[in-house]
């Protein structure tokens, strides 16, 4: 996944996991995590303001 903010570029890869309880389908959860795909993205993330 690629993003840009101003002159900064961000490249991520994602992982998706599901947590399931076999007896109740309504309790299924989906988790997605984004990780920096390179050192440039990691450094650009450190430069962003924190909330």
C-alpha positions in Angstrom: 0.0 0.0 0.0 1.5 3.4 -1.0 0.7 6.8 0.4 2.2 10.3 0.1 2.0 13.3 2.5 3.6 16.4 1.0 7.0 15.3 -0.2 7.2 12.2 2.0 6.4 8.7 0.6 5.1 5.9 2.6 5.1 2.2 1.5 3.5 -0.4 3.7 2.7 -4.1 3.6 -0.2 -5.5 5.5 -1.2 -8.7 7.3 -4.7 -9.7 8.0 -5.7 -12.1 10.7 -9.1 -13.5 11.7 -10.2 -14.6 15.1 -13.1 -17.0 14.9 -15.2 -18.8 17.5 -16.8 -21.7 15.7 -20.1 -21.7 17.6 -21.1 -18.1 16.9 -20.3 -16.4 13.6 -21.3 -12.9 14.9 -18.3 -12.9 17.2 -15.8 -13.1 14.3 -13.1 -10.5 14.4 -10.9 -9.2 11.6 -7.5 -7.5 12.4 -5.4 -5.7 9.8 -1.9 -4.4 10.6 0.3 -2.2 8.4 4.1 -2.4 8.7 6.7 -0.2 7.0 8.0 -1.8 3.8 11.3 0.0 3.9 13.6 2.2 6.0 12.5 5.4 4.3 8.9 4.8 5.3 10.0 4.0 8.9 11.9 7.3 9.1 9.1 9.3 7.6 6.7 7.8 10.1 8.9 8.9 13.0 8.8 12.5 11.6 5.0 12.7 11.7 3.4 14.4 14.7 1.9 12.1 17.4 -1.6 12.5 18.7 
